[in-house]
Amino acid sequence: MAYVISEACISCGACAAECPVEAISEGADRYEINPDVCIECGACADACPVSAPSAE
């Protein structure tokens, strides 16, 4: 299952910078992960200072 970003997101962009497949983009109120592109590597979760990304 793809990772998702919770409402805890502070829109810092740390996750997007670390995503090796560029599956993360800035949404209206927080960053979003495209589940069709996500390879479930967990790089976003490791980079996030507030632990917003998690496995779905």
Phi and psi restraints in degrees (value plus and minus 20) as a CYANA .aco file:
   2 ALA   PHI     -92.3   -52.3
   2 ALA   PSI     139.4   179.4
   3 TYR   PHI     -98.6   -58.6
   3 TYR   PSI     134.8   174.8
   4 VAL   PHI    -150.6  -110.6
   4 VAL   PSI     136.1   176.1
   5 ILE   PHI    -129.1   -89.1
   5 ILE   PSI     105.2   145.2
   6 SER   PHI    -100.2   -60.2
   6 SER   PSI     156.9   196.9
   7 GLU   PHI     -87.8   -47.8
   7 GLU   PSI     -28.4    11.6
   8 ALA   PHI     -91.8   -51.8
   8 ALA   PSI     -31.3     8.7
   9 CYS   PHI     -74.1   -34.1
   9 CYS   PSI     112.1   152.1
  10 ILE   PHI    -125.8   -85.8
  10 ILE   PSI      -8.2    31.8
  11 SER   PHI      35.9    75.9
  11 SER   PSI      21.0    61.0
  12 CYS   PHI    -103.8   -63.8
  12 CYS   PSI     -43.1    -3.1
  13 GLY   PHI      66.8   106.8
  13 GLY   PSI     -18.2    21.8
  14 ALA   PHI     -80.6   -40.6
  14 ALA   PSI     -58.0   -18.0
  15 CYS   PHI     -86.7   -46.7
  15 CYS   PSI     -64.0   -24.0
  16 ALA   PHI     -82.7   -42.7
  16 ALA   PSI     -58.1   -18.1
  17 ALA   PHI     -85.3   -45.3
  17 ALA   PSI     -48.9    -8.9
  18 GLU   PHI    -113.8   -73.8
  18 GLU   PSI     -32.5     7.5
  19 CYS   PHI     -89.6   -49.6
  19 CYS   PSI      98.3   138.3
  20 PRO   PHI     -92.8   -52.8
  20 PRO   PSI     -35.3     4.7
  21 VAL   PHI    -136.1   -96.1
  21 VAL   PSI      -9.8    30.2
  22 GLU   PHI      34.1    74.1
  22 GLU   PSI      24.5    64.5
  23 ALA   PHI    -106.2   -66.2
  23 ALA   PSI     -26.3    13.7
  24 ILE   PHI    -129.4   -89.4
  24 ILE   PSI     111.9   151.9
  25 SER   PHI    -156.2  -116.2
  25 SER   PSI     140.7   180.7
  26 GLU   PHI     -97.8   -57.8
  26 GLU   PSI     104.7   144.7
  27 GLY   PHI    -117.6   -77.6
  27 GLY   PSI    -189.8  -149.8
  28 ALA   PHI     -83.1   -43.1
  28 ALA   PSI     -64.6   -24.6
  29 ASP   PHI    -145.4  -105.4
  29 ASP   PSI     -24.2    15.8
  30 ARG   PHI    -186.4  -146.4
  30 ARG   PSI     150.1   190.1
  31 TYR   PHI     -92.9   -52.9
  31 TYR   PSI     133.0   173.0
  32 GLU   PHI    -149.8  -109.8
  32 GLU   PSI     129.4   169.4
  33 ILE   PHI    -130.7   -90.7
  33 ILE   PSI     107.6   147.6
  34 ASN   PHI     -98.0   -58.0
  34 ASN   PSI      92.1   132.1
  35 PRO   PHI     -86.3   -46.3
  35 PRO   PSI     -40.6    -0.6
  36 ASP   PHI     -97.3   -57.3
  36 ASP   PSI     -38.4     1.6
  37 VAL   PHI    -126.1   -86.1
  37 VAL   PSI     -49.8    -9.8
  38 CYS   PHI     -76.1   -36.1
  38 CYS   PSI     111.6   151.6
  39 ILE   PHI    -125.0   -85.0
  39 ILE   PSI     -10.4    29.6
  40 GLU   PHI      39.2    79.2
  40 GLU   PSI      18.8    58.8
  41 CYS   PHI    -101.9   -61.9
  41 CYS   PSI     -43.4    -3.4
  42 GLY   PHI      65.6   105.6
  42 GLY   PSI     -16.5    23.5
  43 ALA   PHI     -80.5   -40.5
  43 ALA   PSI     -56.0   -16.0
  44 CYS   PHI     -84.5   -44.5
  44 CYS   PSI     -63.2   -23.2
  45 ALA   PHI     -85.0   -45.0
  45 ALA   PSI     -58.2   -18.2
  46 ASP   PHI     -87.7   -47.7
  46 ASP   PSI     -52.1   -12.1
  47 ALA   PHI    -105.3   -65.3
  47 ALA   PSI     -40.4    -0.4
  48 CYS   PHI     -94.8   -54.8
  48 CYS   PSI     106.2   146.2
  49 PRO   PHI     -94.3   -54.3
  49 PRO   PSI     -34.8     5.2
  50 VAL   PHI    -138.9   -98.9
  50 VAL   PSI      -7.9    32.1
  51 SER   PHI      35.7    75.7
  51 SER   PSI      20.5    60.5
  52 ALA   PHI     -94.0   -54.0
  52 ALA   PSI     -61.2   -21.2
  53 PRO   PHI     -95.4   -55.4
  53 PRO   PSI     120.7   160.7
  54 SER   PHI    -172.3  -132.3
  54 SER   PSI     139.8   179.8
  55 ALA   PHI     -86.7   -46.7
  55 ALA   PSI     116.1   156.1
